[in-house]
């Protein structure tokens, strides 16, 4: 398993993923309970998705937190979903 990660206020935020061809499966999101505000979640997920846009990847969110982010920001990121995947 691979992961994107960052530290905020000395606490780790990470998003685990697996890769198949050009599809990135976002599988597990972890954030320290002291940082569990939606602000930190959204900023981190947005930065990961923006990076994946630059890399021309398609994204399959399987983690509930990332699925919720996609639903909230559908118009911005629906182009990242592979054909046949809807959220």
C-alpha positions in Angstrom: 0.0 0.0 0.0 1.2 3.5 -0.8 0.2 6.8 0.7 0.1 10.5 0.4 1.0 12.2 3.7 1.6 15.5 5.4 2.1 16.8 8.9 0.1 19.5 10.4 0.8 20.7 13.9 3.1 17.7 14.3 0.2 15.3 13.5 0.2 13.0 10.5 -2.6 13.1 7.8 -2.5 10.3 5.3 -4.4 8.9 2.4 -3.6 5.4 1.3 -4.0 4.3 -2.3 -3.3 1.5 -4.7 -2.5 2.0 -8.4 -3.6 0.0 -11.4 -2.5 1.4 -14.8 -3.6 5.0 -14.6 -6.3 4.4 -12.0 -5.6 5.5 -8.5 -7.8 3.8 -5.8 -8.1 6.1 -2.8 -8.7 3.5 -0.1 -8.2 4.9 3.4 -8.0 8.3 5.0 -6.5 8.9 8.5 -6.3 12.1 10.4 -5.4 12.7 14.1 -8.4 13.4 16.2 -7.1 16.8 17.2 -7.1 17.8 13.5 -10.4 16.1 12.5 -12.1 19.3 11.4 -13.4 19.2 7.8 -11.1 22.0 6.9 -8.0 19.9 7.2 -9.6 16.9 5.5 -10.8 19.0 2.5 -7.5 20.9 2.1 -5.5 17.6 2.1 -7.8 15.8 -0.2 -8.0 18.7 -2.6 -4.2 18.9 -2.8 -3.9 15.2 -3.5 -6.6 15.4 -6.3 -4.9 18.5 -7.8 -1.7 16.5 -8.0 -3.5 13.6 -9.6 -5.0 16.0 -12.2 -1.4 17.1 -13.1 -0.4 13.4 -13.4 -3.4 12.7 -15.8 -4.7 10.0 -13.5 -8.2 8.7 -13.0 -9.4 8.3 -9.4 -11.6 5.7 -7.9 -12.5 6.8 -4.3 -13.4 3.9 -2.1 -12.8 5.6 1.2 -16.1 7.1 2.6 -14.4 10.4 3.5 -13.1 10.8 -0.1 -16.4 9.8 -1.5 -18.1 12.5 0.5 -15.6 15.0 -0.7 -16.3 14.0 -4.3 -20.0 14.4 -3.7 -19.5 17.9 -2.2 -17.2 19.0 -5.0 -18.7 17.0 -7.9 -18.4 19.7 -10.5 -14.7 20.3 -9.8 -13.6 16.7 -9.8 -16.0 14.4 -11.6 -13.7 14.5 -14.7 -11.2 12.4 -12.6 -13.6 9.5 -12.4 -13.0 6.7 -14.9 -15.7 5.9 -17.4 -18.6 4.0 -15.8 -17.9 5.2 -12.3 -20.4 7.5 -10.7 -20.7 8.9 -7.2 
